Amino acid sequence: MLSGFSGFLTQGFESWSRMISPDFTRPRIFEAMPDIPNVSEPVHMALMLDMAHFLTPDEFRQTLTKIRAVMAPGGTLILRAIIPPAAKPTRVWPIEALKLKLKGVVPHYLSVQAIADLINKADFRMEYTKVSGNNPETVWFVAKASP
């Protein structure tokens, strides 16, 4: 998809502390907190999608701080996080809990407010939060790097 945007520098990294290898036969262990790639110029946008719960709150804070360190002033952080249900969980939650347990992953779910607080403490300005579609268990956070 990004091939149509010549002149854009893109980099990606995996952040999962543990995950099953693509052939699902052996566990593959990754560092819990991602190493942020070295960049030659400030970053204008960073995406964190459905990964925050794989990090402890301290690892999450450190990751946000590292991202902020390479961001251009006014750069945009877009984060989508899984939020525990306030009411009775859907059937998906016990299934996901079992899958994570079998993989040896301990999730660290945070509230919307806790995530917003971590983002703000990492020198970002929260622009807004928004539920993803009709699913209150998935929330978007958009923030700008402080000048």
Secondary structure, 3 states (H helix, E strand, C coil): CHHHCCCCCCCCCCCCCEEECCCCCCEEECCCCCCCCCCCCCEEEEEEECCHHHCCHHHHHHHHHHHHHHEEEEEEEEEEEECCCCCCCCCHHHHHHHHHHHHCCCCCCCCHHHHHHHHHHCCEEEEEEEEECCEEEEEEEEEEECC
